[in-house]
Amino acid sequence: MMRVRRFAVAVPAACACLSIAGALAWARQKAKNAEDQVRAAAFRYYAGTIFGDADVCLAVSRMPLYIVRDGQITLRDDKAMRALLSSIAQHMKQRPLSDDDRKRVTANMLTIFDEASIQFIGANTAACTFLVHKGVKQEEGDNLATLILHRQNDQWRVIEEITDSAPVPPAYLQSPGER
């Protein structure tokens, strides 16, 4: 009788391990090309920032991090980054998201980074531009952000974050023939 119970527990546990291993293998396979690696690193950085997770965010960023906001440049070192992420985490604890809300936010971020524009500046430098906030009306424009990533030791890390408080005017995105 005891063997049956062990077997009954061992099979589901083994299946769970195999499914997790399968998901990890799929993720590794998916991230083999450079563009997907950049997207994955940018997503982890942004998700870590949004959820206030210092371990996730700092694992894919290189300090000091250059922050360009409305044309003003600041440097954020490890201590400042941890303080910022800690304050975000505290805010998240005060207004916690349900599991469904967290899943929805994560799914939306995955979609955003799947649609992000990746430009390679060289073999080891890339820019990832993505939607932060869609304008309520089309004529308002959308808020975008750009992360600059650098590859070192086969790992892409965020080295710069560029944002602007004003949305991009739609006319800026039109081709010359549309203006």
Helices and strands as residue ranges (DSSP letters): H 2-30, H 34-51, H 54-59, E 61-69, E 72-76, H 78-94, H 99-114, E 117-120, E 125-133, G 138-140, E 143-152, E 155-163, G 170-173, G 176-178
